Amino acid sequence: MPSATAPTDQPAARSTSPPTPAQPPTPHPRKADALTTPSATSLAAEREARGAGAVVVLDDEVHAARWVRKAHSTNPGAFASPGTGPLGHVVEGRVRMLPTAPRHAPLQAGGDPGRLEAARVALHVVTLEDDGAQLEELGTTHAGLVIAGFGVGYVPDVLAPRLGALAEHMPVVLTSRTGSGSVLRHTYNAPGSETDLRRRGLIDGGFLDPYKARSCSRCFWRQEQGATTSRKRLR
């Protein structure tokens, strides 16, 4: 009903409310209002969300009011939009709408096949106590590198300087090895964090999983656009 009666394209956002008798509080309450009300406010003011209609912000997920429903009787993350999924996410206070991802100018068709063959882009999945020793000769054998880091984009601190050194000579794209969700940009500041790695020159891979980021990087190199294009398009 709210979607049908909204007079403008400004999103009408509503956050979650405290637990009800149908959804009792967990042993470690998350203070839902404190977390989600700012998210709803951010979305209502976000130009990217215009035209979304009536939406609900639940656990930093943006759902269309017409599709969202309670999908679990006791789980704190009880709401879902079956068949469609969320419209977007709130990441570090910023709304990231999924169906309205920015449309970039298309790459030129064709390109140089020989350059594509030569565009060797490595994929390195970070592990515990990873010092990056196997990346030592990468600068002489590959044109780019995709890093699949822990969680929101974290690597062991001893690996960070080696990645920064590589980023001085080739595009190094930071993704999450979880395969779902976005890497962060400026939440954590410790050595090896996403903020530290971006400061060292790594490219934020956004919501792309490591495999798609690698494929995209090869296409950019085929067009002779390299790191500059990767930095603009990998979002």
CYANA upper distance limits for C-alpha pairs under 8 A (distance plus 0.5 A):
  1 MET  CA      5 THR  CA      6.84
  1 MET  CA     66 ARG  CA      8.09
  2 PRO  CA      6 ALA  CA      6.44
  2 PRO  CA     53 GLY  CA      8.30
  2 PRO  CA     54 ALA  CA      6.20
  2 PRO  CA     65 ALA  CA      8.18
  3 SER  CA     53 GLY  CA      5.74
  3 SER  CA     54 ALA  CA      5.41
  3 SER  CA     65 ALA  CA      7.84
  3 SER  CA     66 ARG  CA      7.63
  6 ALA  CA     12 ALA  CA      8.29
  6 ALA  CA     53 GLY  CA      7.42
  6 ALA  CA     54 ALA  CA      7.94
  9 ASP  CA     50 ARG  CA      5.96
  9 ASP  CA     51 GLY  CA      4.94
  9 ASP  CA     52 ALA  CA      7.63
  9 ASP  CA     53 GLY  CA      6.89
 10 GLN  CA     44 ALA  CA      7.57
 10 GLN  CA     49 ALA  CA      8.22
 10 GLN  CA     50 ARG  CA      5.67
 10 GLN  CA     51 GLY  CA      6.83
 10 GLN  CA     52 ALA  CA      8.18
 10 GLN  CA     53 GLY  CA      7.43
 11 PRO  CA     43 LEU  CA      7.98
 11 PRO  CA     44 ALA  CA      6.01
 11 PRO  CA     49 ALA  CA      6.87
 11 PRO  CA     50 ARG  CA      6.17
 11 PRO  CA     51 GLY  CA      6.94
 11 PRO  CA     52 ALA  CA      6.14
 11 PRO  CA     53 GLY  CA      5.38
 11 PRO  CA     54 ALA  CA      6.32
 11 PRO  CA     55 VAL  CA      7.33
 12 ALA  CA     44 ALA  CA      6.89
 12 ALA  CA     53 GLY  CA      6.63
 12 ALA  CA     54 ALA  CA      5.11
 12 ALA  CA     55 VAL  CA      6.51
 13 ALA  CA     40 ALA  CA      5.92
 13 ALA  CA     41 THR  CA      7.79
 13 ALA  CA     43 LEU  CA      7.33
 13 ALA  CA     44 ALA  CA      6.31
 13 ALA  CA     54 ALA  CA      6.63
 13 ALA  CA     55 VAL  CA      5.50
 13 ALA  CA     56 VAL  CA      6.06
 13 ALA  CA     57 VAL  CA      7.38
 14 ARG  CA     37 THR  CA      8.20
 14 ARG  CA     40 ALA  CA      6.32
 14 ARG  CA     55 VAL  CA      7.11
 14 ARG  CA     56 VAL  CA      5.43
 14 ARG  CA     57 VAL  CA      6.63
 15 SER  CA     33 ASP  CA      7.78
 15 SER  CA     36 THR  CA      6.00
 15 SER  CA     37 THR  CA      5.81
 15 SER  CA     39 SER  CA      8.01
 15 SER  CA     40 ALA  CA      6.02
 15 SER  CA     56 VAL  CA      6.36
 15 SER  CA     57 VAL  CA      5.39
 15 SER  CA     58 LEU  CA      6.82
 16 THR  CA     32 ALA  CA      7.14
 16 THR  CA     33 ASP  CA      6.95
 16 THR  CA     36 THR  CA      6.96
 16 THR  CA     37 THR  CA      8.00
 16 THR  CA     56 VAL  CA      8.06
 16 THR  CA     57 VAL  CA      7.17
 16 THR  CA     58 LEU  CA      6.29
 17 SER  CA     32 ALA  CA      7.19
 17 SER  CA     33 ASP  CA      6.53
 18 PRO  CA     31 LYS  CA      8.01
 18 PRO  CA     32 ALA  CA      6.62
 18 PRO  CA     33 ASP  CA      7.06
 19 PRO  CA     23 GLN  CA      5.93
 19 PRO  CA     24 PRO  CA      6.13
 19 PRO  CA     25 PRO  CA      6.18
 20 THR  CA     24 PRO  CA      6.43
 20 THR  CA     25 PRO  CA      8.39
 22 ALA  CA     73 SER  CA      7.86
 22 ALA  CA     74 THR  CA      8.31
 23 GLN  CA     73 SER  CA      7.25
 23 GLN  CA     74 THR  CA      6.07
 23 GLN  CA     75 ASN  CA      8.34
 23 GLN  CA     76 PRO  CA      8.08
 24 PRO  CA     74 THR  CA      7.66
 25 PRO  CA     29 PRO  CA      6.60
 26 THR  CA     76 PRO  CA      7.96
 30 ARG  CA     35 LEU  CA      8.25
 31 LYS  CA     35 LEU  CA      7.08
 32 ALA  CA     36 THR  CA      6.47
 32 ALA  CA     59 ASP  CA      8.39
 33 ASP  CA     37 THR  CA      5.99
 34 ALA  CA     38 PRO  CA      7.84
 35 LEU  CA     39 SER  CA      7.65
 35 LEU  CA     59 ASP  CA      8.26
 36 THR  CA     40 ALA  CA      6.78
 36 THR  CA     57 VAL  CA      7.13
 36 THR  CA     58 LEU  CA      7.18
 36 THR  CA     59 ASP  CA      7.07
 36 THR  CA     60 ASP  CA      7.07
 37 THR  CA     41 THR  CA      6.77
 38 PRO  CA     42 SER  CA      6.54
 38 PRO  CA     93 GLY  CA      8.35
 39 SER  CA     43 LEU  CA      6.73
 39 SER  CA     57 VAL  CA      7.34
 39 SER  CA     60 ASP  CA      7.09
 39 SER  CA     90 VAL  CA      7.04
 39 SER  CA     93 GLY  CA      6.99
 39 SER  CA     95 VAL  CA      8.50
 40 ALA  CA     44 ALA  CA      6.74
 40 ALA  CA     56 VAL  CA      8.09
 40 ALA  CA     57 VAL  CA      6.27
 41 THR  CA     45 ALA  CA      7.05
 42 SER  CA     46 GLU  CA      6.71
 42 SER  CA     93 GLY  CA      7.42
 42 SER  CA     94 ARG  CA      7.45
 42 SER  CA     95 VAL  CA      7.45
 43 LEU  CA     49 ALA  CA      7.09
 43 LEU  CA     94 ARG  CA      8.39
 43 LEU  CA     95 VAL  CA      6.40
 44 ALA  CA     49 ALA  CA      7.96
 46 GLU  CA     50 ARG  CA      7.73
 46 GLU  CA     95 VAL  CA      7.37
 48 GLU  CA     95 VAL  CA      8.15
 48 GLU  CA     96 ARG  CA      8.25
 48 GLU  CA     97 MET  CA      7.27
 48 GLU  CA    100 THR  CA      7.75
 49 ALA  CA     95 VAL  CA      8.21
 49 ALA  CA     97 MET  CA      7.06
 52 ALA  CA     64 ALA  CA      7.94
 53 GLY  CA     64 ALA  CA      7.93
 54 ALA  CA     64 ALA  CA      6.75
 54 ALA  CA     65 ALA  CA      6.02
 54 ALA  CA     66 ARG  CA      8.27
 55 VAL  CA     62 VAL  CA      7.03
 55 VAL  CA     63 HIS  CA      5.95
 55 VAL  CA     64 ALA  CA      4.97
 55 VAL  CA     65 ALA  CA      5.30
 56 VAL  CA     62 VAL  CA      6.33
 56 VAL  CA     63 HIS  CA      5.69
 56 VAL  CA     64 ALA  CA      6.81
 56 VAL  CA     65 ALA  CA      6.34
 56 VAL  CA     68 VAL  CA      8.46
 57 VAL  CA     61 GLU  CA      5.99
 57 VAL  CA     62 VAL  CA      5.20
 57 VAL  CA     63 HIS  CA      6.82
 58 LEU  CA     62 VAL  CA      7.08
 58 LEU  CA     63 HIS  CA      8.04
 58 LEU  CA     77 GLY  CA      8.48
 58 LEU  CA     79 PHE  CA      7.87
 59 ASP  CA     77 GLY  CA      7.46
 60 ASP  CA     89 HIS  CA      6.22
 60 ASP  CA     90 VAL  CA      5.44
 60 ASP  CA     91 VAL  CA      7.94
 61 GLU  CA     86 PRO  CA      6.72
 61 GLU  CA     87 LEU  CA      8.16
 61 GLU  CA     88 GLY  CA      6.54
 61 GLU  CA     89 HIS  CA      5.04
 61 GLU  CA     90 VAL  CA      6.77
 62 VAL  CA     86 PRO  CA      6.03
 62 VAL  CA     87 LEU  CA      5.89
 62 VAL  CA     88 GLY  CA      5.46
 62 VAL  CA     89 HIS  CA      6.10
 62 VAL  CA     90 VAL  CA      7.92
 62 VAL  CA     97 MET  CA      8.47
 63 HIS  CA     67 TRP  CA      7.82
 63 HIS  CA     68 VAL  CA      6.51
 63 HIS  CA     80 ALA  CA      8.26
 63 HIS  CA     81 SER  CA      7.32
 63 HIS  CA     85 GLY  CA      7.97
 63 HIS  CA     86 PRO  CA      5.26
 63 HIS  CA     87 LEU  CA      5.94
 63 HIS  CA     88 GLY  CA      7.77
 64 ALA  CA     68 VAL  CA      6.60
 64 ALA  CA     81 SER  CA      8.27
 64 ALA  CA     86 PRO  CA      7.81
 64 ALA  CA     87 LEU  CA      7.24
 67 TRP  CA     81 SER  CA      5.76
 67 TRP  CA     82 PRO  CA      7.76
 67 TRP  CA     84 THR  CA      8.20
 68 VAL  CA     79 PHE  CA      7.14
 68 VAL  CA     80 ALA  CA      5.97
 68 VAL  CA     81 SER  CA      4.84
 68 VAL  CA     82 PRO  CA      7.92
 69 ARG  CA     79 PHE  CA      6.07
 69 ARG  CA     80 ALA  CA      6.22
 69 ARG  CA     81 SER  CA      6.71
 69 ARG  CA     82 PRO  CA      8.49
 70 LYS  CA     78 ALA  CA      6.09
 70 LYS  CA     79 PHE  CA      4.88
 70 LYS  CA     80 ALA  CA      6.87
 71 ALA  CA     78 ALA  CA      5.93
 71 ALA  CA     79 PHE  CA      5.86
 71 ALA  CA     80 ALA  CA      6.52
 72 HIS  CA     77 GLY  CA      8.46
 72 HIS  CA     78 ALA  CA      5.28
 72 HIS  CA     79 PHE  CA      7.61
 73 SER  CA     78 ALA  CA      7.41
 74 THR  CA     78 ALA  CA      7.47
 80 ALA  CA     85 GLY  CA      7.22
 80 ALA  CA     86 PRO  CA      7.94
 81 SER  CA     85 GLY  CA      5.29
 81 SER  CA     86 PRO  CA      6.84
 87 LEU  CA     97 MET  CA      6.39
 87 LEU  CA     98 LEU  CA      6.21
 87 LEU  CA     99 PRO  CA      7.11
 88 GLY  CA     95 VAL  CA      7.63
 88 GLY  CA     96 ARG  CA      5.95
 88 GLY  CA     97 MET  CA      4.51
 88 GLY  CA     98 LEU  CA      5.36
 88 GLY  CA     99 PRO  CA      8.16
 89 HIS  CA     95 VAL  CA      6.45
 89 HIS  CA     96 ARG  CA      5.76
 89 HIS  CA     97 MET  CA      6.90
 89 HIS  CA     98 LEU  CA      8.22
 90 VAL  CA     94 ARG  CA      5.86
 90 VAL  CA     95 VAL  CA      5.01
 90 VAL  CA     96 ARG  CA      6.51
 91 VAL  CA     95 VAL  CA      6.91
 91 VAL  CA     96 ARG  CA      7.48
 91 VAL  CA    182 SER  CA      8.18
 91 VAL  CA    184 LEU  CA      7.89
 92 GLU  CA    184 LEU  CA      7.76
 92 GLU  CA    186 HIS  CA      8.37
 92 GLU  CA    187 THR  CA      7.58
 96 ARG  CA    101 ALA  CA      8.47
 97 MET  CA    101 ALA  CA      7.05
104 HIS  CA    233 ARG  CA      7.74
107 LEU  CA    220 PHE  CA      8.49
107 LEU  CA    223 GLN  CA      7.80
108 GLN  CA    223 GLN  CA      7.76
111 GLY  CA    222 ARG  CA      6.56
111 GLY  CA    223 GLN  CA      6.26
112 ASP  CA    116 LEU  CA      6.99
112 ASP  CA    222 ARG  CA      6.60
112 ASP  CA    223 GLN  CA      7.72
113 PRO  CA    117 GLU  CA      6.82
113 PRO  CA    222 ARG  CA      7.74
114 GLY  CA    118 ALA  CA      6.80
115 ARG  CA    119 ALA  CA      6.51
115 ARG  CA    221 TRP  CA      7.80
115 ARG  CA    222 ARG  CA      5.77
116 LEU  CA    120 ARG  CA      8.49
116 LEU  CA    218 ARG  CA      7.11
116 LEU  CA    219 CYS  CA      7.63
116 LEU  CA    221 TRP  CA      7.38
116 LEU  CA    222 ARG  CA      5.15
118 ALA  CA    143 ALA  CA      8.39
119 ALA  CA    142 HIS  CA      7.59
119 ALA  CA    143 ALA  CA      6.15
119 ALA  CA    144 GLY  CA      8.18
119 ALA  CA    218 ARG  CA      6.21
119 ALA  CA    221 TRP  CA      6.57
119 ALA  CA    222 ARG  CA      7.32
120 ARG  CA    141 THR  CA      8.14
120 ARG  CA    142 HIS  CA      5.37
120 ARG  CA    143 ALA  CA      5.95
120 ARG  CA    144 GLY  CA      7.23
120 ARG  CA    218 ARG  CA      7.68
121 VAL  CA    142 HIS  CA      6.29
121 VAL  CA    143 ALA  CA      6.26
121 VAL  CA    144 GLY  CA      5.05
121 VAL  CA    145 LEU  CA      5.73
121 VAL  CA    146 VAL  CA      7.69
121 VAL  CA    214 ARG  CA      6.90
121 VAL  CA    217 SER  CA      7.72
121 VAL  CA    218 ARG  CA      6.99
122 ALA  CA    142 HIS  CA      7.24
122 ALA  CA    144 GLY  CA      6.86
122 ALA  CA    145 LEU  CA      5.19
122 ALA  CA    146 VAL  CA      6.65
122 ALA  CA    214 ARG  CA      8.03
123 LEU  CA    145 LEU  CA      6.37
123 LEU  CA    146 VAL  CA      5.30
123 LEU  CA    147 ILE  CA      6.58
123 LEU  CA    148 ALA  CA      7.89
123 LEU  CA    210 PRO  CA      7.85
123 LEU  CA    211 TYR  CA      8.38
123 LEU  CA    214 ARG  CA      7.49
124 HIS  CA    145 LEU  CA      7.92
124 HIS  CA    146 VAL  CA      6.78
124 HIS  CA    147 ILE  CA      5.60
124 HIS  CA    148 ALA  CA      6.62
125 VAL  CA    147 ILE  CA      6.66
125 VAL  CA    148 ALA  CA      5.20
125 VAL  CA    149 GLY  CA      7.07
125 VAL  CA    177 ARG  CA      7.35
126 VAL  CA    130 ASP  CA      6.90
126 VAL  CA    147 ILE  CA      7.61
126 VAL  CA    148 ALA  CA      6.44
126 VAL  CA    149 GLY  CA      5.85
126 VAL  CA    150 PHE  CA      7.38
126 VAL  CA    155 VAL  CA      7.16
126 VAL  CA    177 ARG  CA      8.44
128 LEU  CA    156 PRO  CA      7.80
129 GLU  CA    156 PRO  CA      7.11
130 ASP  CA    156 PRO  CA      6.95
130 ASP  CA    158 VAL  CA      8.25
130 ASP  CA    159 LEU  CA      7.16
131 ASP  CA    156 PRO  CA      7.87
131 ASP  CA    158 VAL  CA      6.18
131 ASP  CA    159 LEU  CA      5.39
132 GLY  CA    136 GLU  CA      7.66
132 GLY  CA    159 LEU  CA      6.19
132 GLY  CA    162 ARG  CA      7.55
137 GLU  CA    141 THR  CA      7.36
138 LEU  CA    142 HIS  CA      6.22
139 GLY  CA    143 ALA  CA      7.81
139 GLY  CA    166 LEU  CA      7.12
139 GLY  CA    169 HIS  CA      7.79
139 GLY  CA    170 MET  CA      8.06
143 ALA  CA    170 MET  CA      6.57
143 ALA  CA    171 PRO  CA      8.07
144 GLY  CA    170 MET  CA      5.77
144 GLY  CA    171 PRO  CA      5.56
144 GLY  CA    172 VAL  CA      6.46
144 GLY  CA    217 SER  CA      7.98
145 LEU  CA    170 MET  CA      8.02
145 LEU  CA    171 PRO  CA      6.91
145 LEU  CA    172 VAL  CA      5.24
145 LEU  CA    173 VAL  CA      6.83
145 LEU  CA    214 ARG  CA      8.14
146 VAL  CA    172 VAL  CA      6.15
146 VAL  CA    173 VAL  CA      5.18
146 VAL  CA    174 LEU  CA      6.65
146 VAL  CA    175 THR  CA      7.68
146 VAL  CA    210 PRO  CA      7.03
146 VAL  CA    213 ALA  CA      7.42
146 VAL  CA    214 ARG  CA      6.55
147 ILE  CA    172 VAL  CA      7.58
147 ILE  CA    173 VAL  CA      6.48
147 ILE  CA    174 LEU  CA      5.51
147 ILE  CA    175 THR  CA      6.42
147 ILE  CA    176 SER  CA      8.34
147 ILE  CA    210 PRO  CA      7.63
148 ALA  CA    153 GLY  CA      8.07
148 ALA  CA    174 LEU  CA      6.95
148 ALA  CA    175 THR  CA      5.45
148 ALA  CA    176 SER  CA      5.46
148 ALA  CA    177 ARG  CA      5.03
148 ALA  CA    210 PRO  CA      6.30
149 GLY  CA    153 GLY  CA      5.35
149 GLY  CA    154 TYR  CA      5.78
149 GLY  CA    155 VAL  CA      6.11
149 GLY  CA    174 LEU  CA      7.43
149 GLY  CA    175 THR  CA      6.55
149 GLY  CA    176 SER  CA      5.44
149 GLY  CA    177 ARG  CA      5.99
150 PHE  CA    154 TYR  CA      5.45
150 PHE  CA    155 VAL  CA      6.75
150 PHE  CA    176 SER  CA      6.48
150 PHE  CA    177 ARG  CA      6.55
150 PHE  CA    178 THR  CA      7.87
151 GLY  CA    176 SER  CA      6.22
151 GLY  CA    177 ARG  CA      7.38
151 GLY  CA    178 THR  CA      6.79
151 GLY  CA    183 VAL  CA      8.00
152 VAL  CA    176 SER  CA      6.56
152 VAL  CA    182 SER  CA      7.27
152 VAL  CA    183 VAL  CA      4.89
152 VAL  CA    184 LEU  CA      5.95
152 VAL  CA    194 GLU  CA      7.83
153 GLY  CA    174 LEU  CA      7.05
153 GLY  CA    175 THR  CA      6.61
153 GLY  CA    176 SER  CA      5.95
153 GLY  CA    183 VAL  CA      5.65
153 GLY  CA    184 LEU  CA      7.06
153 GLY  CA    193 SER  CA      7.14
153 GLY  CA    194 GLU  CA      5.79
154 TYR  CA    192 GLY  CA      6.12
154 TYR  CA    193 SER  CA      5.19
154 TYR  CA    194 GLU  CA      6.31
155 VAL  CA    159 LEU  CA      7.06
155 VAL  CA    160 ALA  CA      7.32
155 VAL  CA    192 GLY  CA      5.40
155 VAL  CA    193 SER  CA      7.08
156 PRO  CA    160 ALA  CA      7.40
156 PRO  CA    191 PRO  CA      8.36
156 PRO  CA    192 GLY  CA      6.09
157 ASP  CA    161 PRO  CA      8.37
157 ASP  CA    191 PRO  CA      5.55
157 ASP  CA    192 GLY  CA      4.94
157 ASP  CA    193 SER  CA      8.49
158 VAL  CA    162 ARG  CA      8.33
158 VAL  CA    192 GLY  CA      8.17
159 LEU  CA    163 LEU  CA      6.92
159 LEU  CA    192 GLY  CA      7.70
160 ALA  CA    164 GLY  CA      6.68
160 ALA  CA    191 PRO  CA      7.52
160 ALA  CA    192 GLY  CA      5.70
160 ALA  CA    196 ASP  CA      8.43
160 ALA  CA    197 LEU  CA      7.11
161 PRO  CA    165 ALA  CA      6.68
161 PRO  CA    200 ARG  CA      8.38
162 ARG  CA    166 LEU  CA      6.87
163 LEU  CA    167 ALA  CA      6.65
163 LEU  CA    172 VAL  CA      8.04
163 LEU  CA    197 LEU  CA      8.37
163 LEU  CA    200 ARG  CA      8.33
163 LEU  CA    202 LEU  CA      8.22
164 GLY  CA    168 GLU  CA      7.11
164 GLY  CA    197 LEU  CA      7.57
164 GLY  CA    200 ARG  CA      5.28
164 GLY  CA    201 GLY  CA      6.68
164 GLY  CA    202 LEU  CA      7.52
165 ALA  CA    169 HIS  CA      7.93
165 ALA  CA    200 ARG  CA      8.49
166 LEU  CA    170 MET  CA      6.67
166 LEU  CA    172 VAL  CA      7.71
167 ALA  CA    171 PRO  CA      6.22
167 ALA  CA    172 VAL  CA      5.91
167 ALA  CA    200 ARG  CA      7.78
167 ALA  CA    201 GLY  CA      6.06
167 ALA  CA    202 LEU  CA      6.53
168 GLU  CA    201 GLY  CA      7.54
170 MET  CA    227 ALA  CA      7.45
171 PRO  CA    202 LEU  CA      7.69
171 PRO  CA    203 ILE  CA      7.63
171 PRO  CA    226 GLY  CA      7.48
171 PRO  CA    227 ALA  CA      5.36
171 PRO  CA    230 SER  CA      7.98
172 VAL  CA    201 GLY  CA      8.25
172 VAL  CA    202 LEU  CA      5.67
172 VAL  CA    203 ILE  CA      6.50
173 VAL  CA    202 LEU  CA      6.21
173 VAL  CA    203 ILE  CA      5.07
173 VAL  CA    204 ASP  CA      6.61
173 VAL  CA    205 GLY  CA      6.32
173 VAL  CA    213 ALA  CA      7.91
174 LEU  CA    183 VAL  CA      8.08
174 LEU  CA    202 LEU  CA      6.79
174 LEU  CA    203 ILE  CA      6.33
174 LEU  CA    204 ASP  CA      5.88
174 LEU  CA    205 GLY  CA      5.85
175 THR  CA    182 SER  CA      8.24
175 THR  CA    183 VAL  CA      6.54
175 THR  CA    204 ASP  CA      7.60
175 THR  CA    205 GLY  CA      5.67
175 THR  CA    206 GLY  CA      7.49
175 THR  CA    207 PHE  CA      8.25
175 THR  CA    208 LEU  CA      7.31
175 THR  CA    209 ASP  CA      6.72
175 THR  CA    210 PRO  CA      6.17
175 THR  CA    213 ALA  CA      8.21
176 SER  CA    180 SER  CA      8.03
176 SER  CA    181 GLY  CA      8.30
176 SER  CA    182 SER  CA      7.74
176 SER  CA    183 VAL  CA      6.49
176 SER  CA    209 ASP  CA      7.07
176 SER  CA    210 PRO  CA      7.36
177 ARG  CA    209 ASP  CA      7.70
177 ARG  CA    210 PRO  CA      7.21
178 THR  CA    209 ASP  CA      8.50
179 GLY  CA    208 LEU  CA      8.39
179 GLY  CA    209 ASP  CA      5.50
179 GLY  CA    210 PRO  CA      7.74
180 SER  CA    207 PHE  CA      7.66
180 SER  CA    209 ASP  CA      7.43
181 GLY  CA    207 PHE  CA      6.11
182 SER  CA    205 GLY  CA      8.30
182 SER  CA    206 GLY  CA      5.45
182 SER  CA    207 PHE  CA      4.69
182 SER  CA    208 LEU  CA      7.85
183 VAL  CA    194 GLU  CA      8.04
183 VAL  CA    204 ASP  CA      7.66
183 VAL  CA    205 GLY  CA      7.44
183 VAL  CA    206 GLY  CA      6.03
183 VAL  CA    207 PHE  CA      7.28
184 LEU  CA    194 GLU  CA      6.74
184 LEU  CA    206 GLY  CA      8.12
185 ARG  CA    194 GLU  CA      6.21
185 ARG  CA    195 THR  CA      6.21
185 ARG  CA    198 ARG  CA      7.95
185 ARG  CA    204 ASP  CA      7.75
186 HIS  CA    194 GLU  CA      7.22
186 HIS  CA    195 THR  CA      5.46
187 THR  CA    194 GLU  CA      8.21
187 THR  CA    195 THR  CA      7.51
188 TYR  CA    193 SER  CA      6.28
188 TYR  CA    194 GLU  CA      7.11
188 TYR  CA    195 THR  CA      6.64
189 ASN  CA    193 SER  CA      6.26
189 ASN  CA    194 GLU  CA      7.84
189 ASN  CA    195 THR  CA      5.96
189 ASN  CA    196 ASP  CA      6.48
190 ALA  CA    195 THR  CA      8.41
190 ALA  CA    196 ASP  CA      7.28
191 PRO  CA    196 ASP  CA      6.32
192 GLY  CA    196 ASP  CA      6.36
192 GLY  CA    197 LEU  CA      6.68
193 SER  CA    197 LEU  CA      6.66
194 GLU  CA    198 ARG  CA      6.60
195 THR  CA    199 ARG  CA      6.67
196 ASP  CA    200 ARG  CA      6.86
197 LEU  CA    201 GLY  CA      7.06
197 LEU  CA    202 LEU  CA      6.12
198 ARG  CA    202 LEU  CA      5.26
198 ARG  CA    203 ILE  CA      6.91
198 ARG  CA    204 ASP  CA      7.61
203 ILE  CA    230 SER  CA      8.03
203 ILE  CA    231 ARG  CA      6.21
203 ILE  CA    234 LEU  CA      8.41
204 ASP  CA    231 ARG  CA      7.74
204 ASP  CA    234 LEU  CA      7.44
204 ASP  CA    235 ARG  CA      7.58
205 GLY  CA    209 ASP  CA      8.41
205 GLY  CA    213 ALA  CA      7.32
205 GLY  CA    234 LEU  CA      5.66
205 GLY  CA    235 ARG  CA      6.21
206 GLY  CA    234 LEU  CA      6.98
206 GLY  CA    235 ARG  CA      4.95
207 PHE  CA    235 ARG  CA      7.00
208 LEU  CA    212 LYS  CA      6.57
208 LEU  CA    213 ALA  CA      6.27
208 LEU  CA    234 LEU  CA      7.88
208 LEU  CA    235 ARG  CA      7.75
209 ASP  CA    213 ALA  CA      6.65
210 PRO  CA    214 ARG  CA      6.73
211 TYR  CA    215 SER  CA      6.93
212 LYS  CA    216 CYS  CA      6.62
213 ALA  CA    217 SER  CA      6.60
213 ALA  CA    234 LEU  CA      7.83
214 ARG  CA    218 ARG  CA      6.91
215 SER  CA    219 CYS  CA      7.02
216 CYS  CA    220 PHE  CA      6.85
216 CYS  CA    230 SER  CA      8.49
216 CYS  CA    234 LEU  CA      8.45
217 SER  CA    221 TRP  CA      6.84
217 SER  CA    226 GLY  CA      8.04
217 SER  CA    230 SER  CA      6.96
218 ARG  CA    222 ARG  CA      6.73
219 CYS  CA    223 GLN  CA      7.09
220 PHE  CA    224 GLU  CA      7.06
220 PHE  CA    225 GLN  CA      5.98
220 PHE  CA    226 GLY  CA      6.09
220 PHE  CA    229 THR  CA      7.14
220 PHE  CA    230 SER  CA      7.20
221 TRP  CA    225 GLN  CA      6.12
221 TRP  CA    226 GLY  CA      5.32
225 GLN  CA    229 THR  CA      6.03
225 GLN  CA    230 SER  CA      8.33
226 GLY  CA    230 SER  CA      6.79
227 ALA  CA    231 ARG  CA      6.54
228 THR  CA    232 LYS  CA      7.12
229 THR  CA    233 ARG  CA      6.53
230 SER  CA    234 LEU  CA      6.10
